[in-house]
Amino acid sequence: MSATTTATFYLPETGQIVGQVFATPAEIDANIPDGAEALYDAADVFKDYIVAGGVTPRPGLGLPDTHTLAANADWSLPDIPDGTSVLIDQMEQGVTSGGLVLSFPEAGEWTVELRPPFPYLDATCTVTVT
């Protein structure tokens, strides 16, 4: 009987991980999903992707967990990738093109969610407006 090992299935064009198994090499090779390749290594299926045949952490957006600003003040986020969906308090606000500038008209607490294109990780920030 062959020893079992971990394999990560990924899409070679993007590096996106589509699955992971712990099985024998023969079982792994017989069950690679269509269009995917197997890497005999463990990865975090939510936080990693495959680059040049190796497990690599997906890039974050650098968004803080919390942020405070005055009402009607601009908060500029120039490095947000184009195509990022912006949600404020779970309401879709649009998609970025050329960075992002946010401002809020009144005091309160707002939840900002950014859902960027792959390979970037989603980010959430609680904004306190004074």
C-alpha positions as CSV (number, residue, x, y, z in Angstrom):
1,M,0.0,0.0,0.0
2,S,1.3,3.5,-0.9
3,A,1.7,6.2,1.7
4,T,-0.8,9.0,1.6
5,T,0.2,12.6,0.9
6,T,-1.5,16.0,0.5
7,A,-2.1,17.4,-3.0
8,T,-3.5,20.8,-3.9
9,F,-5.4,21.1,-7.2
10,Y,-5.1,24.4,-9.0
11,L,-5.8,26.1,-12.3
12,P,-2.5,26.6,-14.1
13,E,-3.6,29.8,-15.9
14,T,-4.3,31.7,-12.6
15,G,-2.9,29.6,-9.8
16,Q,-6.3,29.6,-8.2
17,I,-6.7,26.6,-5.8
18,V,-9.8,24.5,-6.6
19,G,-9.4,21.7,-4.1
20,Q,-7.1,19.7,-1.8
21,V,-7.0,16.0,-1.0
22,F,-5.1,13.6,1.3
23,A,-4.7,10.3,-0.6
24,T,-2.2,8.0,-2.3
25,P,-0.4,9.4,-5.3
26,A,-2.3,7.0,-7.6
27,E,-5.7,8.2,-6.2
28,I,-4.6,11.8,-6.6
29,D,-3.5,11.3,-10.2
30,A,-6.8,9.5,-11.0
31,N,-8.9,12.4,-9.6
32,I,-7.4,15.6,-10.9
33,P,-10.3,17.9,-11.9
34,D,-10.6,18.8,-15.6
35,G,-8.3,21.8,-16.4
36,A,-6.4,21.5,-13.1
37,E,-3.0,20.4,-12.1
38,A,-1.8,18.8,-8.9
39,L,0.9,20.1,-6.6
40,Y,2.0,17.6,-4.0
41,D,2.1,20.2,-1.2
42,A,-0.4,21.6,1.3
43,A,-1.9,25.1,1.0
44,D,-4.5,27.2,2.6
45,V,-7.3,27.0,0.0
46,F,-8.7,30.4,1.1
47,K,-5.5,32.4,1.5
48,D,-2.9,30.9,-0.9
49,Y,-2.5,30.4,-4.6
50,I,0.1,28.7,-6.8
51,V,2.8,30.8,-8.5
52,A,5.7,29.2,-10.5
53,G,4.9,25.8,-9.0
54,G,5.0,26.9,-5.4
55,V,2.4,27.8,-2.7
56,T,2.3,31.6,-2.3
57,P,0.1,33.8,0.0
58,R,-2.5,35.8,-2.0
59,P,-1.9,39.5,-1.8
60,G,-4.0,41.7,0.6
61,L,-5.3,45.1,-0.1
62,G,-3.7,46.8,2.9
63,L,-7.1,48.0,4.2
64,P,-7.1,48.5,8.0
65,D,-9.6,46.7,10.2
66,T,-10.8,50.1,11.5
67,H,-10.6,53.7,10.3
68,T,-11.9,57.0,11.7
69,L,-12.6,60.2,9.7
70,A,-14.7,63.3,9.9
71,A,-18.0,63.6,8.1
72,N,-17.6,64.6,4.5
73,A,-13.8,64.1,4.6
74,D,-12.2,62.1,1.8
75,W,-10.4,58.8,2.5
76,S,-8.2,58.0,-0.5
77,L,-7.3,54.4,-1.3
78,P,-5.2,54.7,-4.5
79,D,-3.9,51.1,-4.6
80,I,-7.2,49.3,-4.8
81,P,-7.1,47.1,-7.9
82,D,-9.5,47.9,-10.8
83,G,-12.5,45.8,-10.8
84,T,-12.9,45.7,-7.0
85,S,-16.6,45.6,-5.9
86,V,-17.3,48.1,-3.1
87,L,-20.0,47.4,-0.6
88,I,-21.0,49.7,2.2
89,D,-23.2,48.2,4.9
90,Q,-23.8,45.2,2.5
91,M,-25.1,47.5,-0.3
92,E,-23.3,47.3,-3.6
93,Q,-21.8,50.7,-4.4
94,G,-20.0,50.0,-7.7
95,V,-16.7,48.7,-9.0
96,T,-13.4,50.5,-8.8
97,S,-11.4,52.0,-11.7
98,G,-8.3,53.9,-10.8
99,G,-8.3,53.6,-7.0
100,L,-11.1,54.5,-4.5
101,V,-12.1,57.7,-2.6
102,L,-14.7,57.3,0.1
103,S,-16.5,59.9,2.2
104,F,-19.5,59.7,4.5
105,P,-22.1,62.4,4.9
106,E,-22.9,61.9,8.6
107,A,-21.5,60.6,11.8
108,G,-21.9,56.9,12.5
109,E,-20.3,53.5,11.9
110,W,-20.1,52.0,8.5
111,T,-18.9,48.6,7.3
112,V,-16.8,48.8,4.1
113,E,-16.3,45.6,2.2
114,L,-13.9,45.3,-0.8
115,R,-14.2,42.3,-3.1
116,P,-11.3,42.5,-5.5
117,P,-10.5,40.3,-8.5
118,F,-8.4,37.2,-8.0
119,P,-5.7,36.8,-6.6
120,Y,-6.4,39.6,-4.1
121,L,-8.0,38.8,-0.8
122,D,-11.3,40.4,0.2
123,A,-11.1,43.0,2.9
124,T,-13.5,44.5,5.5
125,C,-13.1,47.7,7.5
126,T,-15.3,49.3,10.1
127,V,-15.3,53.1,9.5
128,T,-16.2,55.4,12.3
129,V,-17.4,58.8,11.1
130,T,-17.3,61.7,13.6
